[in-house]
Amino acid sequence: MKQIIRIITALVVITLGAINASAQSKMTEAQKTEAKARYQEYKEKLNLTEEQSKKVDAINTTWFEGISELKNSNGSKLAKYKKYKSLNAEKDRKMKEVLTKEQFKIYKQQQDERKEEFKQRRANRQ
């Protein structure tokens, strides 16, 4: 029963985030589906409790809202970069408060993997 509630909560948060993002982003349906699947996999790897799951969803929603605002802002590249770093640092700080040491270690490993994937995609574009 807890698993069902957790899945429903995750889907609601993801759906709300997707609706917000779709209004402001150019993601295809396939990319949105992949993002939802990756987010679910991310949460499963962390093996979150129900309480942690709610807190992580709130942290990620706040982060995505900040990123969305950042994308739509007219600031300089340097200002946007600084804001991006600030958003990430705040997210990490909040996640560290919610997650156990082992979960936070997994969280950081996943971040490193995503950075590498991003670098590879960027290198392949050029």
Secondary structure as the mmCIF struct_conf table of DSSP 4:
data_model
#
loop_
_struct_conf.conf_type_id
_struct_conf.id
_struct_conf.beg_label_comp_id
_struct_conf.beg_label_asym_id
_struct_conf.beg_label_seq_id
_struct_conf.end_label_comp_id
_struct_conf.end_label_asym_id
_struct_conf.end_label_seq_id
HELX_RH_AL_P HELX_RH_AL_P1 LYS A 2 GLN A 24
HELX_RH_AL_P HELX_RH_AL_P2 GLU A 29 LEU A 46
TURN_TY1_P TURN_TY1_P1 ASN A 47 ASN A 47
HELX_RH_AL_P HELX_RH_AL_P3 GLU A 50 ASN A 72
HELX_RH_AL_P HELX_RH_AL_P4 LYS A 77 VAL A 98
BEND BEND1 LEU A 99 LEU A 99
HELX_RH_AL_P HELX_RH_AL_P5 LYS A 101 ARG A 125
#
